[in-house]
Amino acid sequence: MEFELNTCSGCMACMNVCPKDAISIIESPEGFILPHIDKDKCVNCGLCEEVCDFKRSEHVGHDMQQAFSLVHHDKQVIERSSSGGAFTALSDIILDKEGVVFGATYDDDFNVIHTIALTVEERDRMRGSKYVQCNSRLSFRDVKKFLADRPVLFVGTPCQCAGLKSYLKKDYDNLFVVDFLCHGVPSNKMFKEHIAYIGKRQKGQPVDYTFRTKKYGWNSSANVITFAELFQNQNSYAKKQRRVQEDSSWLAQAFLTFFAVNLSLRPSCFNCPYRNNHRPSDITIGDFWQIEYLTGKKDKEGVSFVTANSPKGEALLAEVANDVCMKEYTLDQVKFRLPNGATKKPKRYEEFWNTYQNHGYEKVLQEYFDVSNKARIRWEVKKLAKRLKFI
Ligand SMILES: Cc1cc2nc3c(=O)[nH]c(=O)nc-3n(C[C@H](O)[C@H](O)[C@H](O)COP(=O)(O)OP(=O)(O)OC[C@H]3O[C@@H](n4cnc5c(N)ncnc54)[C@H](O)[C@@H]3O)c2cc1C
């Protein structure tokens, strides 16, 4: 079996299913993960081909049934979530039942990986969208193990959810699968180079990265890089001074911009079979952008878009009712939020990646992002105006 970036989503169901552990993860020159078969270990059983949902003509899952807006009652939860806090509300129910939550976190080196949470503190680290491909590694095997004796909530991209379901082969009453309205995943390698570049400019040690701070309002989507506290003179107590601790400058926004205009997405995202109303999940979550069309007023703090896709999803949503404010809409009313086909490949896509591979990330920044002072000032003024409006 050959794995290619156009037709492999990198969900890693094949690596999870391989009975001989003959499949490992390699990285393409662009920095996207791909399965790799060790021919010496492979016994040609065909399970890796069989488990691949992406390449099938009919995909696992259910059609969306109901749509809601959702806002968590707790203001602190909203502040720390990407949209209205749907993930926190759903995962609280699972943790209350001594279940396990699978979600995306950073490792020490800014790789985004699926990890597990058994406590609220561990779950809180999963909050916040990380706009890069999360590596699921051998999580599907772990899901199966936990399903033997407790409820499991798995949150991932639609392709990861489809991979998990295909790997498990059957449905489990205690498994709740949540995907999101995904428009594609950028390369983790490029993300790490972006952080390293900003760190180099600020002469700081990046320790955290928030893709969407709500400091300037839900709509502003500013990136914030947090640096470790550094001191100008380690030896002199008197002269210890705090350096820049955060960077939400214009240049820090470049990575999110490449994501928003689809330049940094994985090739398979342009062939995505999941960007429609047939979902490989029990519940789908997303941002309820343009909710003002339905409510008549713009929201500044964040509203989640949620759909129940299966009876299990409906039941879990009924359980969060006390913690959130939910309003139901017909699928017709929310048509403008529903996924409508795979993301379109931008015209300069191949050129963008050729520049990256031949000349590196700094050259990409110069050629595909406006690094001029004029652009920076425009951004700073816009940010200030948003901040004043938000206070
Ligand atoms: C790559 C990506 C693309 C997206 N594209 C869109 C879009 O086009 N339109 C839209 O409306 N919404 C999109 N979203 C979803 C949106 O950003 C929010 O994650 C969603 O609204 C949930 O908000 P929340 O307040 O409930 O979640 P939060 O409390 O912020 O939790 C986020 C959840 O997403 C999971 N997660 C974060 N990053 C990743 C990742 N890289 N891979 C897998 N799981 C992850 C976390 O584990 C957590 O469960 C995207 C998210 C990602 C990660």
The ligand as a MOL file (V3000), in Angstrom:
LIG
                    3D

  0  0  0     0  0            999 V3000
M  V30 BEGIN CTAB
M  V30 COUNTS 53 58 0 0 0
M  V30 BEGIN ATOM
M  V30 1 C -7.4720 22.5470 12.5950 0
M  V30 2 C -8.8020 23.1330 12.9730 0
M  V30 3 C -9.6000 23.7090 12.0040 0
M  V30 4 C -10.8450 24.2540 12.3490 0
M  V30 5 N -11.6150 24.8570 11.3770 0
M  V30 6 C -12.8050 25.3960 11.7310 0
M  V30 7 C -13.6420 26.0260 10.7630 0
M  V30 8 O -13.2640 26.1250 9.5820 0
M  V30 9 N -14.8500 26.5200 11.1660 0
M  V30 10 C -15.2830 26.4290 12.4600 0
M  V30 11 O -16.3950 26.8910 12.7800 0
M  V30 12 N -14.5250 25.8310 13.4050 0
M  V30 13 C -13.3050 25.3120 13.0630 0
M  V30 14 N -12.5410 24.7090 14.0300 0
M  V30 15 C -13.1170 24.4890 15.3730 0
M  V30 16 C -13.0190 25.6920 16.2960 0
M  V30 17 O -11.7510 26.3230 16.1760 0
M  V30 18 C -13.1850 25.2910 17.7740 0
M  V30 19 O -12.2830 24.2620 18.0900 0
M  V30 20 C -14.5390 24.7660 18.0770 0
M  V30 21 O -15.4480 25.7840 17.8180 0
M  V30 22 C -14.6510 24.3070 19.5510 0
M  V30 23 O -14.7180 25.3740 20.3810 0
M  V30 24 P -14.8690 25.1740 21.9760 0
M  V30 25 O -15.0210 26.5300 22.5810 0
M  V30 26 O -15.9230 24.1730 22.2580 0
M  V30 27 O -13.5090 24.4290 22.2330 0
M  V30 28 P -12.2070 24.5850 23.0990 0
M  V30 29 O -12.5240 24.5410 24.5520 0
M  V30 30 O -11.3400 25.6680 22.6200 0
M  V30 31 O -11.5500 23.1570 22.7200 0
M  V30 32 C -11.0300 22.8540 21.4920 0
M  V30 33 C -11.1630 21.3660 21.2590 0
M  V30 34 O -10.5590 21.0480 19.9920 0
M  V30 35 C -9.5360 20.0700 20.1760 0
M  V30 36 N -8.4430 20.4300 19.2910 0
M  V30 37 C -7.7300 21.5880 19.3010 0
M  V30 38 N -6.8310 21.5760 18.3120 0
M  V30 39 C -6.9480 20.3940 17.6870 0
M  V30 40 C -6.2760 19.7870 16.5960 0
M  V30 41 N -5.3010 20.3830 15.9460 0
M  V30 42 N -6.6550 18.5490 16.2100 0
M  V30 43 C -7.6340 17.8800 16.8750 0
M  V30 44 N -8.3200 18.4080 17.9200 0
M  V30 45 C -7.9840 19.6540 18.3040 0
M  V30 46 C -9.1390 20.1440 21.6400 0
M  V30 47 O -8.6770 18.8830 22.0740 0
M  V30 48 C -10.4690 20.5080 22.2890 0
M  V30 49 O -11.1910 19.3380 22.4720 0
M  V30 50 C -11.2930 24.1900 13.7010 0
M  V30 51 C -10.4610 23.6150 14.6790 0
M  V30 52 C -9.2230 23.0970 14.3320 0
M  V30 53 C -8.3510 22.4980 15.4210 0
M  V30 END ATOM
M  V30 BEGIN BOND
M  V30 1 1 1 2
M  V30 2 1 2 3
M  V30 3 2 2 52
M  V30 4 2 3 4
M  V30 5 1 4 5
M  V30 6 1 4 50
M  V30 7 2 5 6
M  V30 8 1 6 7
M  V30 9 1 6 13
M  V30 10 2 7 8
M  V30 11 1 7 9
M  V30 12 1 9 10
M  V30 13 2 10 11
M  V30 14 1 10 12
M  V30 15 2 12 13
M  V30 16 1 13 14
M  V30 17 1 14 15
M  V30 18 1 14 50
M  V30 19 1 15 16
M  V30 20 1 16 17
M  V30 21 1 16 18
M  V30 22 1 18 19
M  V30 23 1 18 20
M  V30 24 1 20 21
M  V30 25 1 20 22
M  V30 26 1 22 23
M  V30 27 1 23 24
M  V30 28 2 24 25
M  V30 29 1 24 26
M  V30 30 1 24 27
M  V30 31 1 27 28
M  V30 32 2 28 29
M  V30 33 1 28 30
M  V30 34 1 28 31
M  V30 35 1 31 32
M  V30 36 1 32 33
M  V30 37 1 33 34
M  V30 38 1 33 48
M  V30 39 1 34 35
M  V30 40 1 35 36
M  V30 41 1 35 46
M  V30 42 1 36 37
M  V30 43 1 36 45
M  V30 44 2 37 38
M  V30 45 1 38 39
M  V30 46 1 39 40
M  V30 47 2 39 45
M  V30 48 1 40 41
M  V30 49 2 40 42
M  V30 50 1 42 43
M  V30 51 2 43 44
M  V30 52 1 44 45
M  V30 53 1 46 47
M  V30 54 1 46 48
M  V30 55 1 48 49
M  V30 56 2 50 51
M  V30 57 1 51 52
M  V30 58 1 52 53
M  V30 END BOND
M  V30 END CTAB
M  END
